[in-house]
């Protein structure tokens, strides 16, 4: 069984430059995301979000604040996300669960018997997401305004698309 792993900020919702989505009112789901998830649901057994949320570690929000943000995300995307995994630790902690480390992928595999990471796809908008995907043995897709970034490391990026919807509408057997 295969899963679609998605970064949150910059893939599903608008990226807040030098800030965090700290409450539901600050969450702006990107256009086409709900449609994209509907298309992806046809090709993947599970859809997971994997997100670093060091705003919790910095004391800028609480776990309850983050849960409220994720409830809104679920509501605005039609409840198509099976599970949202997050790491609240600071980057300086070097936590096993903080991307680009693979702890969140391994947690998903533990919680979903039959999940094959080698048949799964990681979609993100950053180098950290691409390294996470490759370390976990997944195919990687870079989306968003950085979709032309990291050309100096082509081995990290299997495909590039402007948006998650572009990826979802062009999915073919070559990637999944």
C-alpha positions in Angstrom: 0.0 0.0 0.0 1.2 3.5 -0.8 0.8 6.9 0.7 1.1 10.5 -0.4 3.1 12.5 2.1 2.6 16.2 1.9 4.4 19.1 3.5 1.9 21.7 4.9 3.1 25.2 4.6 3.7 26.2 1.0 2.0 23.1 -0.4 -1.4 23.0 1.2 -1.6 26.5 2.6 0.0 29.9 2.0 3.5 30.2 3.4 3.8 33.0 6.0 7.2 34.5 5.5 9.2 34.7 8.7 6.1 33.6 10.7 4.0 30.6 11.6 0.4 29.7 11.2 -0.5 30.1 14.9 -4.3 30.0 14.8 -7.0 29.0 12.4 -7.6 32.6 11.2 -4.1 32.6 9.8 -4.5 29.5 7.7 -5.1 30.2 4.0 -5.6 27.0 2.0 -4.2 27.4 -1.4 -6.5 27.4 -4.5 -7.0 23.9 -5.9 -5.8 22.0 -2.9 -9.1 20.3 -2.1 -9.5 19.3 -5.8 -5.9 18.0 -5.8 -6.5 15.9 -2.7 -9.6 14.4 -4.3 -7.6 13.3 -7.4 -4.8 12.0 -5.2 -7.3 9.9 -3.2 -7.9 7.9 -6.3 -4.2 6.9 -6.6 -3.0 6.6 -2.9 -4.2 4.4 -0.1 -3.4 7.1 2.5 -2.8 10.9 2.5 -0.5 12.2 5.3 0.7 15.6 6.2 4.2 15.8 7.7 5.2 19.2 9.0 7.8 20.8 11.2 6.1 23.1 13.7 8.9 24.7 15.8 6.6 27.6 16.6 5.4 25.3 19.5 9.0 24.8 20.7 9.5 28.6 20.5 6.4 29.1 22.7 4.5 31.0 19.9 1.6 28.6 19.9 0.5 25.5 21.8 -0.4 22.0 20.7 -4.0 22.9 21.1 -3.5 25.9 18.8 -2.0 23.6 16.2 -4.8 21.1 16.6 -7.3 23.9 15.8 -5.3 24.9 12.7 -5.4 21.3 11.6 -9.1 20.9 12.2 -9.7 23.9 9.9 -7.3 22.4 7.3 -9.2 19.1 7.4 -12.6 20.9 7.1 -11.4 23.1 4.1 -9.9 20.1 2.3 -12.9 17.8 2.6 -11.5 15.6 5.3 -9.3 13.8 2.7 -6.2 13.8 4.9 -5.9 10.6 6.8 -3.4 11.8 9.4 -1.3 14.9 10.2 2.1 14.2 11.8 4.1 17.1 13.2 7.3 17.7 15.0 7.1 20.6 17.6 10.9 20.6 18.4 13.3 23.4 17.6 15.6 22.9 14.6 18.6 23.0 17.1 17.2 19.9 18.8 18.1 17.7 15.9 15.0 15.6 16.7 14.6 12.3 14.9 11.1 13.5 14.1 12.1 16.8 12.6 12.4 16.7 8.8 14.7 16.0 7.0 15.1 13.2 9.5 12.7 10.3 8.8 11.0 9.9 12.2 7.6 11.1 10.9 7.7 8.6 8.0 8.6 5.7 10.2 5.8 6.7 12.6 3.3 6.6 9.8 4.6 3.2 8.7 4.3 1.9 12.3 0.7 3.2 12.5 -0.4 2.0 9.1 0.5 -1.7 8.6 1.2 -2.5 5.0 2.5 1.0 4.1 5.4 0.7 1.7 7.5 3.8 1.8 9.3 2.8 -1.5 6.0 3.0 -3.3 5.0 6.3 -1.7 5.6 9.9 -2.7 6.7 13.0 -0.8 5.4 16.4 -2.1 7.1 19.4 -0.6 8.3 22.9 -1.4 11.8 22.8 0.2 15.1 21.1 0.2 14.3 19.7 3.6 11.2 18.0 2.2 13.2 16.5 -0.7 15.9 15.1 1.6 13.2 13.7 3.9 11.6 11.9 1.0 14.8 10.5 -0.3 16.0 9.4 3.1 12.7 7.6 3.6 13.0 5.9 0.2 10.2 7.7 -1.4 9.8 9.4 -4.8 9.9 13.2 -4.4 8.0 16.0 -6.0 8.9 19.7 -5.6 6.0 22.2 -5.9 5.5 25.9 -5.4 7.6 28.9 -6.0 10.7 26.9 -5.4 9.8 24.3 -8.1 12.9 25.4 -10.1 15.2 25.4 -7.0 17.8 22.8 -6.2 18.8 22.3 -9.8 22.3 21.8 -8.3 21.0 18.7 -6.6 18.9 17.0 -9.3 19.1 13.6 -7.6 16.8 14.9 -4.8 13.9 15.8 -7.0 12.1 13.3 -9.2 9.5 15.7 -10.5 8.6 19.4 -10.3 5.2 21.1 -10.6 4.0 24.7 -9.9 1.2 23.5 -7.6 -0.2 20.4 -5.9 -3.1 20.5 -8.4 -0.7 20.4 -11.3 0.9 17.3 -9.8 -2.4 15.7 -9.1 -3.8 16.3 -12.6 -0.6 15.0 -14.3 -0.1 11.9 -12.2 0.8 8.9 -14.2 2.2 5.5 -13.7 5.7 6.9 -14.1 5.7 8.2 -10.6 3.2 6.2 -8.5 
